[in-house]
Amino acid sequence: HNSSKRCREQADWSKDVQAYIWTEIVRRKIMNQAELLKYKELKEADLLYQYLDELTLNDETQREGHAAKVYFNALFGKSFSREQDNPVNAALNYGYAILLSTVNREILSLGYITQLGLNHCNQFNPYNLGSDLMEPLRGFIDEIVINLMPTEFNRDIKLSLIELLSKDVKINDTIQTFSAAVRIYCKSVFDALRVQAANEIRFIEYEL
């Protein structure tokens, strides 16, 4: 009912506010990657925790990229690359597509548009904002795929990934289905953006 207001609000997000929120998204993404490696008793988790301490505003030191390389090599082996054509990457890509679709649905339902992102700004990507917000959620897909370690990409693998949407997860000390948790998460990001934007306006008024 208020999508026009939300779109105007989204278009007015300042670079500083976007940088702050994007940094927190990256922080949570690396934290979730580290937690999964720790759960799998992989020593590379320590390096990812170190990257968290080195994270700067807007991830100018590219800790996200360094963490991704360490993370995927730890999970799938040093010879693994996300560019390879194999069942593991097919499963990851399918799962990430499910995540993106789920996040996009919540973005739209909350009145925002998917084209205007925080960090992603590809003119040919109609889902820049969804691509931003899904980043901390990728670990849910990664865990399913590492547990399955598919030797072929088939219907059973697809169903295992789709079932994530109805599984129970814990968020804000409550148990929710994954789909419901995604909505709570997306709303929290937009709430944070509004708070940061309001604080920025108050700071400018004070300075004036």
N, C-alpha and C positions, 0 to 999 in steps of 0.2 A: 504493500500500500504506500510505502514511502521510498520507492526505488529512485525517484528523481532526486530527492534530497540526499540519499546515500551516494549517488553517482557524482553529484556536485561536491560532496564531502570528500569522496575518493580522489577527484581531480585536483583538490586543493591540498592533498597531503604534501608537506614540504619534504625536500631531500633529506633534511636532518632527521625528521620523524621517521621516514622510511628506512634510513640507515640504522637508526636505533632498533627498530622492530626487526629488521632483517638480521642484525647481529644476534638478537635473542633467538631467532629461528635457527640460525647456524649453530649457536651454542647448544640448543636442545638437540639438534640433529647429531652433532658430534658426541654429546653425552649419551644419547640412545645407542649410537654405534659402539661406544666404549662399554656400555652396560651389557650389550649383547656379546661382545668379545669376552668380557669378564664372566658372563654366565656360561660361555662355552669353554672357560678356563684357558683362554688364549692370552699369552703374555703381551701381545701387541696392544692390549687394552691400556696398559700403562702409558704408552706413547700417545694415545688419543687423549687421555686425561691431561698429559703435558700440553697438548695442543690447545686444550681449553684454557689453560693459564696464559697461553700466548695469543689468544684471540683478541683482535683489536676492532675498533668501530668499523662497521661495514666490511669486516674481514679483509682488510687491505693486505694482510700478509698471506692470504690464500690458505688459511688453515683447513678450510673445508676440503679443498682439492687434495692436500697432502693426506688428510685423514681418510679420504675415500680410497686412495691408493693402498694405504696400509691396511685398511679395513677389508677390502675385497680380496687382497692377497692373503690375509690371515684366514678368511673364511673359505676361500676356494682354491688357494694355492698361488704361488708366485708366478706361475705361467698363465694365470687367468687374466683376461682382459674383457672389459665390457663391450668391446667392439667385435668379439668373436661370435661366430654363428654356431651356437650349440644349444642343447636343451635347457641348460641352466640360465643362459641369457634370455632365451625365449620365455621361460617361466617368470623371470624377473620383470621383463618388459610387460608381460600380460598383467602381472600383479600391480605394477606401477600404473598401468592404464586404468585399472580398477580404482586405485587410490585417487588418481587425478579426476576421474569421473565423479567419485563420491564427494571430493572436496569442491569441485565446480558446482555441483548441485547445491551444496550448502551456501556457497558464495552468492549464487543467484537468489536463493530463497531468502537470504538476509538483505537483499536489495542492492548488492554491489554487482560490478561487471568483471568478467574474468580477463579482459584484454589488458587492463592497466595493472601492472605488477609493482612489487616493491623493489626487486632486484632484476628479475627477468624482464627484458624489454624488447624481445625479438619482434619486429614488425610483422613477421609471418606466423607468429604464434598467437592464436586467439585465446590461449589459456595461460597467459603470463602469471596472473595472480594465483591461479590454481597450482602452477608449477612451483611458486614460492611456498605456499602454505603446506603443500604435501611433503616437503623435505623431511621434517622430523618423523614422519609416519612410515618412511621407507623401510625401517628396521622390522616392522611387522611382516612385511613381505619377505625380507631377507631371511628371517628366522624360519618361515615356512619352507622356503626353497632350500636352505641349508639342511633342514631336517629331512626333506624328501630326496635331495640330490638326484634329480631326474636324469635318467639316461635317454629318455625320449619325452617330447612334449605332447601330451595326449589329453583326452577328456578328463581323466581322473585328476591330473595335475591342475587343470583349469577349475574343476569343482572344488578342490582343496583350497585354492586361492580365493574363489568366490565366497566360500564359507566363512572367511574372515569377517565379512560384514555383519554376520549374525552372532559372532562370538562375544562373550562377555569380557570387558576390560575394566580396569579401575581408573577412575578419573575424579579428581576433587573429592576423594574419600567416598565415592559412590561407585556402585557397579552398574555399568551401562553396556548396551550392545556397542560394538565398534562403530556402527553407523551413527548412533546417538552421540557417542563420544567425539566423533569428528565434528558434529554440529557444535557441541560445547566448546571444542578447541577453536574452531573458526570464529565463533562469536567472541571468544576471549581475545583473539588477535585484533578484531575490529574495535572492541572496547578499549584495548590498550592504545590503538591508533587514535581514537577520539580523545582519550585522556592526555596523551602526549601532545596532540595538536592543540588542545585547550591550554595546557601548561605553557606551550610555546607562545600562544597568543597573549597570555597573561604576562609572560616575561617581556615581550615586546612592548606591551602597554606600560609596564613598570619602567622600562628603559626610557620610553618617550616622556 
